[in-house]
Amino acid sequence: MGSWSDAELLARYRDGDEAALEQICERYEQPLFLFLVGLLKDHHRAEDALQETFVEALVRVEAVDPGHLRGWLFTVAYHQAMLVRRKSQARQRHFPAAGPEAVNGVAARTPDPVAQAADREQASWCRDLLDRLPEPQREVIRLHLFEGKRFREIAHDLGCPLSTALARMHQGLKKLRMLGGMADV
């Protein structure tokens, strides 16, 4: 499989071969990570952007031109780096002093009871949808969204390859969209 082209690997993955996705991830993980470290100048933020690059790649895999996978992945990585950079800048603007008074000021606000009820209803609806997913997909989504774990950590915890964790997330989100009629999960 190591000598297959990107187009061949992408076609194999689209046909259900998860080992092809593993090969694509292995092929591009290091170059994309180095690219992101160069852009962001921060190892942890580069890891976050790399993870989101692979998630975005899985979400959009059907639309990718197989002959331009490499360039497309680097474009996605660049956009993810810019998102990470903007989020970091926004956090610094909103919370310039990370001291106790800034945190206490935010925590001291009283939540709106109507908003709390809507949040509880939304959470219940999401739990119901998650319960309808196969266990492997549900577990990856739970670990990523609710525990904030990175996909590399999830793969390690579940004893599966990184690409399998990413694929389960992709399949789970796709099924959630179908079950819930949601446009943006």
Secondary structure as the mmCIF struct_conf table of DSSP 4:
data_model
#
loop_
_struct_conf.conf_type_id
_struct_conf.id
_struct_conf.beg_label_comp_id
_struct_conf.beg_label_asym_id
_struct_conf.beg_label_seq_id
_struct_conf.end_label_comp_id
_struct_conf.end_label_asym_id
_struct_conf.end_label_seq_id
TURN_TY1_P TURN_TY1_P1 GLY A 2 SER A 3
HELX_RH_AL_P HELX_RH_AL_P1 ASP A 6 ARG A 14
TURN_TY1_P TURN_TY1_P2 ASP A 15 GLY A 16
HELX_RH_AL_P HELX_RH_AL_P2 GLU A 18 LEU A 40
BEND BEND1 LYS A 41 LYS A 41
HELX_RH_AL_P HELX_RH_AL_P3 HIS A 43 VAL A 59
TURN_TY1_P TURN_TY1_P3 ARG A 60 ARG A 60
HELX_RH_3T_P HELX_RH_3T_P1 VAL A 61 ALA A 63
HELX_RH_3T_P HELX_RH_3T_P2 PRO A 66 HIS A 68
HELX_RH_AL_P HELX_RH_AL_P4 LEU A 69 HIS A 94
BEND BEND2 PRO A 96 PRO A 96
BEND BEND3 GLY A 99 GLY A 99
HELX_RH_AL_P HELX_RH_AL_P5 PRO A 100 ALA A 107
TURN_TY1_P TURN_TY1_P4 ALA A 108 ALA A 108
BEND BEND4 ARG A 109 ARG A 109
HELX_LH_PP_P HELX_LH_PP_P1 THR A 110 ASP A 112
HELX_RH_AL_P HELX_RH_AL_P6 PRO A 113 ASP A 131
TURN_TY1_P TURN_TY1_P5 ARG A 132 ARG A 132
BEND BEND5 LEU A 133 LEU A 133
HELX_RH_AL_P HELX_RH_AL_P7 GLU A 135 ILE A 141
HELX_RH_PI_P HELX_RH_PI_P1 ARG A 142 PHE A 146
TURN_TY1_P TURN_TY1_P6 GLU A 147 GLU A 147
HELX_RH_AL_P HELX_RH_AL_P8 PHE A 151 LEU A 158
TURN_TY1_P TURN_TY1_P7 GLY A 159 GLY A 159
BEND BEND6 CYS A 160 CYS A 160
HELX_RH_AL_P HELX_RH_AL_P9 LEU A 162 GLY A 180
TURN_TY1_P TURN_TY1_P8 GLY A 181 GLY A 181
BEND BEND7 ALA A 183 ALA A 183
#
